[in-house]
Amino acid sequence: MKNPKRKRQLIGSSAALISLIVHIILLSLAGGIVALRYFNKTPATFEVTEQKKLERRQLDIPVQVEPFMQQMSKPARKTTSRITANAPQMVNIPQQGTYVEMAPMPTFKSSYTNFIQTDRTMIMKSKYRETGYGLSAVDFFGTRGKAEKVLLIVDASPAMVSEDRGGLFAYQTLNEELRLIVDNFRSSTLFNLILHDHDHVAHYQPALVPATAHHKTNLLDWVASINTNVAQLGLNKTEATSIIPTGNYELPVTQTDMTGWLKSAQLATTMQPEIIFFLSGDWGSITDPDTDLSYFARKNKLNQYLDQRLETLLSDEDVAEEWEEMSLELEELVPVTEKMLELENQARFDELLDPKIVAYADEILWENDVDIPDWILLEEPEEVGIYTADTRYTFEEIMQTLFVFTMEIYQERGFPEMNFVLLEKGGSSLNNSAETASLLTSTEKYELLTDMLDARFRIIDAEDPIDNVLDQNIYDIMDMLEEEAEEELL
């Protein structure tokens, strides 16, 4: 019994010893393999390979790339001696001369229909402004608007003080109204005033100025000095200018033919106001006193027409003799007209009335029933070779001129707001009739213009002219002139 037990113990011990030896051998083999791989392992290296660069593709449409901060609308910082209000700049406004690249100029194609239907959305009305510190509410003879940059344009020609428009008293009343308008400007509002007299224009300052008490007083004193002396009406030609800086675009109306409110508007756009108010007595450079037909004349063409017409008239001996007689009669009427006007004004002065100022010299003649020679008409006008319509600019050409020189300055901002006031003649029965509408009078043309610009338009009716104090006879005047001539010889 003792031997089997001992035998089992020996067998168990041998198995444990064998198992231990086997595990030691396996661990040795594994450690050797690991050590062998570790010592035979190749050191790690880094390789730098050149990456392929992406080629910059050329855009089909050129795009101006600007830093984001430069695209933001931010007013420039300025240090001034007074508080002024400047409207923030528009984002990415193109520079002058790039408007055609931005958007092609609309063509009128002998009609303003395209402008009415498609381009009226470009009207600005100061919607881009973000500050209202210098905002002033303006009531300009019944046309109203609000803006920070205001420009007033007033007709100062002798026709504005003529008797059929109320005379000096009416003009002084307009000046008092202008004084109230200027006085109501806020001091931070930028403003200016332009006066025009046919071919000449004059401005208070070359740029918009703040409406301080100093500038208000100086401007009103300057205006009050104009059209106060009957012997010198209109602008002082030595102080006014007839030359306006031209732009880069060709205008339908030449600089020599641009007069009145249109020339003033061209000067006004260079100052870039937000709103412009116009006060005028006529539409164009020539206005017919009978029909009130008003138009801008092509001066060179008109002179050619008159010369050619006279040459055609004088080619006929009978008509040439009639022309010579008419010229002599008109020459004799010149001193008669001057004497009648002198006596009438002397009588008015004695009765403390305003002097008589006439736009046309023959007015006082037909008021005193003086026969004036009729204009000699051509039997065949086509013989002249130039038609009267060729001597005038069409309404579309005036509108296109206004559009081009305005958009060249304002570009993306579109048209500034424009309001028009017309001082109409008193005592006229032809206005607003079908007859004058077909002739395109000053009233009709301003109404068309304001409709196209979505602007405001008002008519100021002048008072009827004062009746003459004297009832003069041409033969008495001629006798008086002869007596004065004899006294001078003595």
QUIURNOR-V294956 format. One record per helix or strand of 3 or more residues. SS is the DSSP state (2 for helix, 1 for strand). FROM is the first residue (numbers start at 1). TO is the last residue. If there is no record, write none. Layout:
# QUIURNOR-V294956
ss = [SS | SS]
from = [FROM | FROM]
to = [TO | TO]
This chain:
# QUIURNOR-V294956
ss = [2 | 2 | 2 | 2 | 2 | 1 | 1 | 1 | 2 | 2 | 2 | 1 | 1 | 2 | 2 | 1 | 1 | 2 | 2 | 2 | 2 | 2 | 2 | 1 | 2 | 2 | 1 | 2]
from = [2 | 68 | 99 | 113 | 120 | 136 | 143 | 149 | 158 | 163 | 167 | 190 | 200 | 213 | 260 | 275 | 293 | 299 | 317 | 363 | 381 | 388 | 395 | 417 | 434 | 442 | 456 | 474]
to = [40 | 71 | 102 | 118 | 122 | 140 | 147 | 155 | 161 | 165 | 183 | 197 | 203 | 224 | 271 | 280 | 295 | 314 | 350 | 367 | 384 | 391 | 413 | 424 | 439 | 453 | 461 | 489]
